[in-house]
Amino acid sequence: MAIVKSKLLKQLSNNYPNFLKKDLEKFTDIILNEIKRTLKKGDRVELRGFGVFYTNIQRARISRNPKTGEKVNTPEKKTIHFKMSKDLFKKLNNEE
């Protein structure tokens, strides 16, 4: 099951009852917006102990519509990739 922003905020407010919910929401918005802004610039985002987000440029190409078989021009676009840290990998696979 995926975690959505509202559940994350609820969990943060339960773990840190001294902070106001609106402050926690502002804090998470700032962090997520900084990650977006950095990736949009083409830089990588490294969160120690969690992983690295980085962008790749997918070249323009001629692809095919699978339903009709018609050729379609696909423009160049950026894609986001994530590589988890060794620490996170070990925790997920119960290796310590």
C-alpha positions as CSV (number, residue, x, y, z in Angstrom):
1,M,0.0,0.0,0.0
2,A,1.3,3.4,-1.0
3,I,1.6,6.2,1.5
4,V,0.0,9.5,0.5
5,K,0.9,12.9,1.7
6,S,-2.1,13.1,4.1
7,K,-1.1,9.9,5.8
8,L,2.5,11.0,6.0
9,L,1.4,14.3,7.7
10,K,-0.9,12.4,10.1
11,Q,2.0,10.1,11.1
12,L,4.4,13.1,11.5
13,S,1.8,14.8,13.7
14,N,1.5,11.7,15.9
15,N,5.2,11.3,16.2
16,Y,5.8,15.0,16.9
17,P,2.8,16.3,18.8
18,N,4.7,19.5,19.8
19,F,4.6,20.8,16.2
20,L,1.4,22.3,14.7
21,K,-0.1,20.4,11.8
22,K,0.1,23.5,9.5
23,D,3.9,23.8,10.3
24,L,4.5,20.1,9.4
25,E,2.5,20.5,6.2
26,K,4.6,23.6,5.3
27,F,7.8,21.7,6.1
28,T,6.9,18.8,3.9
29,D,5.8,21.1,1.1
30,I,9.2,22.9,1.3
31,I,11.1,19.7,1.1
32,L,9.1,18.3,-1.8
33,N,9.2,21.5,-3.7
34,E,13.0,21.7,-3.3
35,I,13.3,18.2,-4.6
36,K,11.2,19.1,-7.6
37,R,13.1,22.3,-8.3
38,T,16.5,20.5,-8.1
39,L,15.4,17.7,-10.4
40,K,13.9,20.3,-12.8
41,K,17.3,22.0,-13.0
42,G,18.9,18.6,-13.9
43,D,20.8,18.2,-10.6
44,R,20.6,15.1,-8.4
45,V,19.1,14.8,-5.0
46,E,20.9,12.7,-2.5
47,L,19.2,11.8,0.8
48,R,21.9,9.9,2.9
49,G,20.6,6.6,4.2
50,F,17.6,6.7,1.8
51,G,18.8,7.1,-1.8
52,V,19.4,9.3,-4.8
53,F,17.0,10.8,-7.2
54,Y,18.4,11.8,-10.6
55,T,17.1,12.7,-14.1
56,N,17.9,11.1,-17.5
57,I,17.0,12.5,-20.9
58,Q,15.2,10.0,-23.1
59,R,16.0,10.7,-26.7
60,A,13.4,11.5,-29.3
61,R,12.4,8.4,-31.3
62,I,9.8,6.9,-33.6
63,S,7.5,4.5,-31.7
64,R,4.5,2.6,-32.7
65,N,0.9,2.7,-31.6
66,P,0.3,-0.9,-30.4
67,K,-3.4,-0.7,-31.3
68,T,-3.2,0.5,-34.9
69,G,0.5,-0.1,-35.7
70,E,0.8,3.5,-36.8
71,K,4.2,5.2,-36.4
72,V,4.3,8.0,-33.9
73,N,7.0,10.6,-33.2
74,T,7.9,10.6,-29.5
75,P,9.6,13.8,-28.4
76,E,12.7,14.0,-26.1
77,K,11.7,14.0,-22.5
78,K,13.2,13.8,-19.0
79,T,12.6,10.8,-16.7
80,I,13.2,10.5,-13.0
81,H,15.2,7.6,-11.6
82,F,15.7,6.5,-8.0
83,K,18.6,4.4,-6.6
84,M,18.2,3.3,-3.0
85,S,21.1,3.4,-0.6
86,K,22.9,0.3,0.7
87,D,21.4,1.0,4.1
88,L,17.8,1.0,2.8
89,F,18.5,-2.1,0.7
90,K,19.7,-4.0,3.8
91,K,16.8,-2.9,5.9
92,L,14.3,-3.9,3.2
93,N,15.9,-7.3,2.9
94,N,16.4,-7.9,6.6
95,E,20.2,-7.9,6.4
96,E,22.0,-6.1,9.2
